[in-house]
Amino acid sequence: MRHTQKFALIACLLLLSACSPKIYGTLQLMDPTMQPIPPVKESPEGTVVNMINTTSTLEQASHAVTVNKEGKFESEKGKLTPGMYKVEASRIGYQTDTQTVEITKFGGKKVEFKLRKIAEGKRKSIEGSRTDEDKIVNPGEVNIQPPTM
């Protein structure tokens, strides 16, 4: 009987440690028309996912991880405290996506991101240009828009 109680106690402790607060999920890269980009064409590996605690003290305010080649990510054990989080996925050449989630002491939250590729601008070729210098974009040709929130 004593061995059974010890086993039950150990099992409970293992289950509680596995239930620590965490944020996990998947990320998929999409083309400008929101069609999936196959991982063999462009891997999501290395995409940064920031987890910013909006209800905690400054020293526990953020944690960041990178996405693996399968498009999965998970916060490191013990790095998050319960509270509200702004979870932000960003990658150069793609629109940043942000979601707000709440995690509890013994639970986690799954977040799914779909990052849309930013369409690249094309410049008409200059007839008769023979060098790259002729293809330089002038500041007046760029249309800069203020960020939206």
C-alpha positions in Angstrom: 0.0 0.0 0.0 2.9 2.4 0.8 4.4 1.9 -2.6 1.1 2.7 -4.2 0.9 6.0 -2.3 4.4 7.0 -3.2 3.8 6.1 -6.9 0.6 8.2 -6.9 2.4 11.2 -5.3 5.2 11.0 -7.8 2.7 10.8 -10.7 0.8 13.8 -9.4 4.0 15.9 -9.1 5.0 14.9 -12.6 1.6 15.9 -14.0 1.7 19.3 -12.1 5.2 20.1 -13.5 4.0 19.3 -17.0 1.1 21.7 -16.6 3.2 24.8 -16.1 2.0 28.0 -18.0 3.1 27.9 -21.6 2.3 29.3 -25.0 2.7 27.0 -28.0 1.4 26.7 -31.5 2.0 26.7 -35.2 3.1 29.2 -37.9 2.4 28.9 -41.6 3.9 31.2 -44.3 1.4 32.4 -46.9 1.8 34.1 -50.2 0.3 37.6 -50.9 -3.1 36.0 -51.8 -3.1 34.0 -48.5 -2.3 30.6 -50.2 0.1 28.4 -48.2 3.8 28.4 -49.2 5.1 24.8 -49.1 7.9 24.4 -46.5 10.1 22.9 -49.2 9.9 26.2 -51.0 10.4 28.5 -48.0 10.8 27.1 -44.5 9.2 28.9 -41.5 12.3 27.9 -39.4 13.8 30.8 -37.6 10.7 33.0 -37.5 10.6 34.9 -34.2 7.7 34.6 -31.8 7.7 37.2 -29.0 5.6 36.7 -25.9 5.0 39.9 -24.0 3.3 39.7 -20.6 1.1 42.8 -20.2 0.1 42.1 -16.6 3.5 41.3 -15.0 6.5 43.1 -13.6 9.2 44.4 -16.0 11.7 41.6 -15.3 9.2 39.0 -16.3 7.7 41.0 -19.2 8.9 39.0 -22.2 10.1 35.8 -23.7 11.0 34.9 -27.3 11.4 31.7 -29.2 12.0 30.7 -32.8 9.8 28.4 -35.0 11.2 25.0 -36.0 11.2 23.7 -39.6 7.8 22.0 -39.1 6.4 25.4 -38.2 5.9 24.7 -34.5 7.0 26.7 -31.4 6.7 26.5 -27.7 7.7 28.7 -24.8 10.5 27.4 -22.6 9.4 25.7 -19.4 9.4 28.1 -16.4 9.8 31.3 -18.5 6.2 32.4 -18.4 4.0 33.5 -15.5 0.2 33.5 -15.6 -1.3 36.6 -17.1 -2.3 38.3 -20.4 0.2 38.1 -23.2 0.6 39.8 -26.6 2.0 37.1 -28.8 3.7 38.4 -31.9 5.2 36.5 -34.9 7.5 38.4 -37.2 9.7 37.5 -40.1 11.5 39.8 -42.7 9.4 40.0 -45.8 6.1 39.1 -44.1 3.4 41.1 -42.3 3.7 40.8 -38.5 0.8 39.1 -36.7 -0.2 39.8 -33.1 -2.7 37.9 -30.9 -3.6 38.4 -27.3 -4.0 35.4 -25.0 -4.4 34.6 -21.3 -2.6 31.8 -19.7 -3.3 30.4 -16.2 -1.0 28.8 -13.6 -1.7 25.2 -14.8 -2.5 25.7 -18.4 -1.3 26.8 -21.8 -2.7 28.4 -24.8 -2.4 27.3 -28.5 -1.8 30.1 -31.0 -1.9 29.7 -34.7 -0.2 32.2 -37.0 -0.5 32.7 -40.8 2.0 35.3 -42.0 1.3 36.9 -45.3 4.2 37.6 -47.6 4.6 41.3 -48.5 4.3 41.7 -52.2 7.5 43.0 -53.8 7.3 46.1 -55.9 8.4 45.7 -59.5 10.0 48.6 -61.5 9.6 48.8 -65.2 12.9 48.2 -67.0 14.4 51.3 -68.6 14.9 50.9 -72.3 18.5 51.1 -73.3 19.8 50.7 -69.7 23.0 48.8 -69.7 24.2 49.0 -66.1 22.7 48.5 -62.7 23.3 52.2 -62.0 20.4 52.9 -64.5 18.1 50.8 -62.3 18.5 52.6 -59.0 15.2 53.6 -57.4 14.9 57.3 -56.6 13.3 58.5 -53.3 10.4 60.0 -55.2 9.5 56.6 -56.7 8.8 55.1 -53.2 5.4 55.5 -51.6 5.9 55.3 -47.8 2.8 54.8 -45.7 2.5 55.5 -42.0 2.1 52.3 -39.8 -1.5 51.4 -38.9 -2.5 50.2 -35.5 
